Amino acid sequence: ITPALIGGASDQLISNFIANYVNVELNWEMAAALSFILLVFTLALFGIFARILGLDRLKLV
């Protein structure tokens, strides 16, 4: 529900496409590929921000 509210009727988020491929079109292969792309993109962004902000030196103890 949240991605639909954030994206609105005219904007489509990748999570909406994944849900559509799983629930409506029953195209599990495309849903898996989009999920993998989303995961790689998210991990890459996290790595970039961690390097820029120096989170590797951050101690949480």
N, C-alpha and C positions, 0 to 999 in steps of 0.2 A: 504494500500500500504506500509506503513512504517514497520509493522511487517514482511512483506514478504521481504523487502529490508534488514532489520536488520538480520533476521533469515537466509536468503539465501535459496538456493535450497535444501541443505542437512540438515539444521537445521529446526526444527519445533517448533514454539512458541505456548503456550497454546491458544493465541488469534487466531492463524491460525486454530487450531482444532475446536474452538468454531464457527468460521465463516464457516468452512466446514460442521459442523453438522447442522447449521441453513440453509445455502444456497444450499448445494449439497445433503446431505443425508436426510434433512428435519426431523431430530431427535431432536426435541425441548427439550425433557427431558434430553438427554445427554448434550446438550448445556447449559441448565440451571444448571445442576449439576457441570459442569466444571466451569461455571461462579461463582457459589457459592464457590467452592474450591479456585478459584483465589481470590475472595473477602476476604475469611477468612485468606488465606495465607498473603495477602497484609496487612490486619489489624493487624495480629500477628507480622509481621515484623516491622510495624510502631510502635506498642506498645513496642516492644523490644528496638528499637532504641531510642524511646522517654524516656524510663526508663534509658538506658545507658547514654544518653547525657543530661539528666535532663531537658527535654523540658517542663515538667510540671511547672517548676519555671520560665519559660521564659515569659516576658511581652512584648507584641507587641504594647503598647501604647506609 
